[in-house]
Amino acid sequence: MAWLTPAGCYEARTFLKKWGINFLDFLPILRDPQAFEILIAHFVHHIAASVLPKLKEEGKTLDAIVGLDARGFLLGPIIALRLGCAFVPVRKAGKLPGAVEKVEYSKEYGTDTAEIQADAIKPNQNVIVVDDLIATGGTAKAAGDLVKNLNANVLEYLFVIEIDFLEGRKTLNAPTYSVIHH
């Protein structure tokens, strides 16, 4: 998967956004159907090889993929369909209809609020959280906290890119899998 590296033909291009914070862009992968398919297949294979066997041994199932607003929405539904489970979005405050569970969290450049529909995940269900990138881990941790507040279980966090020196994975309460380490 040489193309899935910052130096590969689908570079995770750095660009500037809010207050001079650097972000890494994985969106060029989506422009190439073959590259996008390989990325999705890679995540599905990882889950099938490392998560599902443990669940099967315990007589449990993978119930949902939780995708983070907004780029987790590009990956999560496809992964969920391939694995035959639900997709559940975690959104910024005020974007979801109905009763919601909320959590405030810190990120690189301030604070924010994440929400999940209160009936989206049932107690004791098992989920995997997916997003494009982990930096400090604030957004992913918020998603995990929302799942925990609904009395469900985060089995793993999946990311396309991990910014290693920020050590965001240390803030998370479940194993973390990233394709690109930057």
C-alpha positions as a Markdown table, in Angstrom:
| # | Residue | x | y | z |
|---|---|---|---|---|
| 1 | Met | 0.0 | 0.0 | 0.0 |
| 2 | Ala | 2.7 | 2.5 | -0.9 |
| 3 | Trp | 0.1 | 4.9 | -2.2 |
| 4 | Leu | -1.3 | 5.1 | 1.3 |
| 5 | Thr | 1.7 | 7.0 | 2.7 |
| 6 | Pro | 2.4 | 10.7 | 2.9 |
| 7 | Ala | 5.1 | 10.2 | 0.3 |
| 8 | Gly | 3.0 | 8.0 | -2.0 |
| 9 | Cys | 1.2 | 9.0 | -5.2 |
| 10 | Tyr | -1.9 | 9.9 | -3.1 |
| 11 | Glu | -0.1 | 12.2 | -0.7 |
| 12 | Ala | -1.9 | 13.2 | 2.5 |
| 13 | Arg | -1.4 | 16.8 | 1.5 |
| 14 | Thr | -0.8 | 19.3 | 4.3 |
| 15 | Phe | -2.9 | 22.4 | 4.2 |
| 16 | Leu | -3.6 | 25.3 | 6.5 |
| 17 | Lys | -6.9 | 25.8 | 8.2 |
| 18 | Lys | -8.0 | 27.6 | 11.4 |
| 19 | Trp | -5.3 | 29.5 | 13.2 |
| 20 | Gly | -2.5 | 28.0 | 11.3 |
| 21 | Ile | -3.2 | 24.4 | 12.5 |
| 22 | Asn | -1.9 | 21.9 | 10.0 |
| 23 | Phe | -4.3 | 19.2 | 8.9 |
| 24 | Leu | -3.7 | 16.2 | 6.7 |
| 25 | Asp | -6.0 | 15.6 | 3.8 |
| 26 | Phe | -6.9 | 12.0 | 2.8 |
| 27 | Leu | -9.5 | 13.1 | 0.3 |
| 28 | Pro | -7.4 | 12.4 | -2.8 |
| 29 | Ile | -7.8 | 8.7 | -2.1 |
| 30 | Leu | -11.5 | 9.1 | -2.7 |
| 31 | Arg | -10.9 | 10.4 | -6.3 |
| 32 | Asp | -9.5 | 7.0 | -7.3 |
| 33 | Pro | -12.1 | 4.2 | -7.1 |
| 34 | Gln | -9.4 | 1.5 | -6.9 |
| 35 | Ala | -7.5 | 3.3 | -4.1 |
| 36 | Phe | -10.7 | 3.9 | -2.2 |
| 37 | Glu | -11.8 | 0.3 | -2.6 |
| 38 | Ile | -8.4 | -0.9 | -1.3 |
| 39 | Leu | -8.7 | 1.4 | 1.7 |
| 40 | Ile | -12.2 | 0.1 | 2.6 |
| 41 | Ala | -11.1 | -3.5 | 1.9 |
| 42 | His | -8.1 | -3.0 | 4.2 |
| 43 | Phe | -10.3 | -1.8 | 7.1 |
| 44 | Val | -12.8 | -4.6 | 6.6 |
| 45 | His | -10.0 | -7.3 | 6.4 |
| 46 | His | -8.5 | -5.9 | 9.6 |
| 47 | Ile | -11.8 | -6.1 | 11.5 |
| 48 | Ala | -12.6 | -9.5 | 10.1 |
| 49 | Ala | -9.1 | -10.8 | 11.1 |
| 50 | Ser | -8.6 | -9.2 | 14.5 |
| 51 | Val | -12.0 | -8.1 | 16.0 |
| 52 | Leu | -14.7 | -10.5 | 14.7 |
| 53 | Pro | -12.9 | -13.8 | 15.8 |
| 54 | Lys | -12.8 | -12.5 | 19.4 |
| 55 | Leu | -16.4 | -11.6 | 19.3 |
| 56 | Lys | -17.4 | -14.9 | 17.9 |
| 57 | Glu | -15.5 | -16.8 | 20.7 |
| 58 | Glu | -17.5 | -14.7 | 23.2 |
| 59 | Gly | -20.8 | -15.3 | 21.4 |
| 60 | Lys | -21.1 | -11.6 | 20.6 |
| 61 | Thr | -21.6 | -9.6 | 17.4 |
| 62 | Leu | -20.3 | -6.4 | 15.9 |
| 63 | Asp | -23.4 | -4.2 | 16.1 |
| 64 | Ala | -22.4 | -0.9 | 14.6 |
| 65 | Ile | -19.8 | 1.3 | 13.1 |
| 66 | Val | -19.8 | 4.8 | 14.6 |
| 67 | Gly | -18.6 | 7.5 | 12.2 |
| 68 | Leu | -17.4 | 10.9 | 13.2 |
| 69 | Asp | -18.6 | 14.1 | 11.6 |
| 70 | Ala | -17.8 | 14.6 | 8.8 |
| 71 | Arg | -15.1 | 12.4 | 7.2 |
| 72 | Gly | -16.0 | 9.4 | 9.3 |
| 73 | Phe | -19.3 | 9.5 | 7.3 |
| 74 | Leu | -17.3 | 8.8 | 4.1 |
| 75 | Leu | -15.8 | 5.6 | 5.5 |
| 76 | Gly | -18.2 | 4.3 | 8.1 |
| 77 | Pro | -21.3 | 3.5 | 6.1 |
| 78 | Ile | -19.4 | 1.5 | 3.5 |
| 79 | Ile | -17.5 | -0.5 | 6.2 |
| 80 | Ala | -20.8 | -1.1 | 8.0 |
| 81 | Leu | -22.5 | -2.4 | 4.9 |
| 82 | Arg | -19.6 | -4.7 | 4.1 |
| 83 | Leu | -19.8 | -6.1 | 7.7 |
| 84 | Gly | -23.6 | -6.3 | 7.8 |
| 85 | Cys | -24.0 | -4.0 | 10.8 |
| 86 | Ala | -25.5 | -0.6 | 11.5 |
| 87 | Phe | -23.9 | 2.8 | 10.9 |
| 88 | Val | -24.3 | 5.4 | 13.6 |
| 89 | Pro | -23.3 | 9.0 | 13.1 |
| 90 | Val | -21.7 | 11.2 | 15.8 |
| 91 | Arg | -22.3 | 14.8 | 14.9 |
| 92 | Lys | -21.6 | 18.3 | 16.0 |
| 93 | Ala | -24.2 | 19.9 | 18.4 |
| 94 | Gly | -27.6 | 20.7 | 16.9 |
| 95 | Lys | -27.4 | 18.5 | 13.8 |
| 96 | Leu | -29.3 | 15.4 | 14.9 |
| 97 | Pro | -33.1 | 15.2 | 15.3 |
| 98 | Gly | -34.7 | 13.7 | 18.4 |
| 99 | Ala | -33.3 | 13.0 | 21.8 |
| 100 | Val | -29.5 | 13.1 | 21.9 |
| 101 | Glu | -26.7 | 12.2 | 24.3 |
| 102 | Lys | -24.1 | 15.1 | 24.4 |
| 103 | Val | -20.5 | 15.4 | 25.5 |
| 104 | Glu | -18.3 | 18.4 | 25.5 |
| 105 | Tyr | -14.6 | 17.9 | 24.5 |
| 106 | Ser | -11.4 | 19.6 | 23.9 |
| 107 | Lys | -9.5 | 19.6 | 20.6 |
| 108 | Glu | -6.4 | 21.2 | 19.1 |
| 109 | Tyr | -8.0 | 24.6 | 18.7 |
| 110 | Gly | -10.8 | 24.9 | 21.3 |
| 111 | Thr | -13.8 | 23.1 | 22.7 |
| 112 | Asp | -16.8 | 21.5 | 20.9 |
| 113 | Thr | -19.8 | 19.4 | 21.6 |
| 114 | Ala | -20.5 | 16.0 | 20.1 |
| 115 | Glu | -23.9 | 14.3 | 19.9 |
| 116 | Ile | -25.4 | 10.9 | 19.2 |
| 117 | Gln | -29.0 | 10.0 | 19.0 |
| 118 | Ala | -30.1 | 8.5 | 22.3 |
| 119 | Asp | -31.7 | 5.4 | 20.7 |
| 120 | Ala | -29.0 | 4.7 | 18.1 |
| 121 | Ile | -27.1 | 2.2 | 20.2 |
| 122 | Lys | -28.6 | -0.3 | 22.7 |
| 123 | Pro | -26.9 | -1.2 | 26.0 |
| 124 | Asn | -24.2 | -3.9 | 25.7 |
| 125 | Gln | -23.9 | -3.5 | 21.9 |
| 126 | Asn | -20.4 | -3.6 | 20.4 |
| 127 | Val | -19.2 | -0.8 | 18.1 |
| 128 | Ile | -16.1 | 0.3 | 16.3 |
| 129 | Val | -15.4 | 4.1 | 15.9 |
| 130 | Val | -14.0 | 5.3 | 12.6 |
| 131 | Asp | -12.6 | 8.6 | 11.4 |
| 132 | Asp | -10.1 | 9.9 | 8.9 |
| 133 | Leu | -7.5 | 11.2 | 11.3 |
| 134 | Ile | -6.5 | 11.1 | 14.9 |
| 135 | Ala | -4.4 | 14.0 | 16.3 |
| 136 | Thr | -4.9 | 14.7 | 20.0 |
| 137 | Gly | -7.7 | 12.2 | 20.2 |
| 138 | Gly | -10.3 | 14.7 | 21.6 |
| 139 | Thr | -13.0 | 14.0 | 19.0 |
| 140 | Ala | -12.5 | 10.2 | 19.0 |
| 141 | Lys | -12.5 | 10.2 | 22.9 |
| 142 | Ala | -15.8 | 12.1 | 22.8 |
| 143 | Ala | -17.3 | 9.5 | 20.5 |
| 144 | Gly | -16.2 | 6.8 | 22.9 |
| 145 | Asp | -17.6 | 8.6 | 25.8 |
| 146 | Leu | -21.0 | 8.9 | 24.0 |
| 147 | Val | -21.0 | 5.2 | 23.4 |
| 148 | Lys | -20.1 | 4.5 | 27.0 |
| 149 | Asn | -22.9 | 6.9 | 28.2 |
| 150 | Leu | -25.3 | 4.7 | 26.2 |
| 151 | Asn | -23.9 | 1.6 | 28.1 |
| 152 | Ala | -22.3 | 0.1 | 25.0 |
| 153 | Asn | -18.8 | -1.0 | 24.2 |
| 154 | Val | -16.1 | 0.5 | 22.0 |
| 155 | Leu | -14.1 | -2.4 | 20.6 |
| 156 | Glu | -11.6 | -0.4 | 18.6 |
| 157 | Tyr | -10.9 | 2.9 | 16.9 |
| 158 | Leu | -10.0 | 3.0 | 13.2 |
| 159 | Phe | -8.2 | 5.9 | 11.5 |
| 160 | Val | -6.8 | 6.4 | 8.0 |
| 161 | Ile | -4.0 | 8.7 | 9.4 |
| 162 | Glu | -2.5 | 9.0 | 12.9 |
| 163 | Ile | -0.3 | 11.9 | 13.8 |
| 164 | Asp | 2.0 | 9.9 | 16.1 |
| 165 | Phe | 3.8 | 12.7 | 18.0 |
| 166 | Leu | 0.5 | 14.0 | 19.4 |
| 167 | Glu | -0.1 | 10.7 | 21.1 |
| 168 | Gly | -3.9 | 10.9 | 20.7 |
| 169 | Arg | -4.3 | 7.1 | 21.0 |
| 170 | Lys | -3.2 | 7.4 | 24.7 |
| 171 | Thr | -6.5 | 9.2 | 25.4 |
| 172 | Leu | -8.6 | 6.4 | 24.1 |
| 173 | Asn | -10.1 | 3.5 | 26.1 |
| 174 | Ala | -9.8 | 0.8 | 23.4 |
| 175 | Pro | -7.3 | -0.4 | 20.9 |
| 176 | Thr | -6.4 | 1.9 | 18.0 |
| 177 | Tyr | -5.6 | 0.9 | 14.4 |
| 178 | Ser | -4.3 | 3.4 | 11.9 |
| 179 | Val | -3.2 | 2.8 | 8.3 |
| 180 | Ile | -0.8 | 5.8 | 7.9 |
| 181 | His | 1.5 | 6.9 | 10.8 |
| 182 | His | 2.6 | 10.5 | 10.2 |
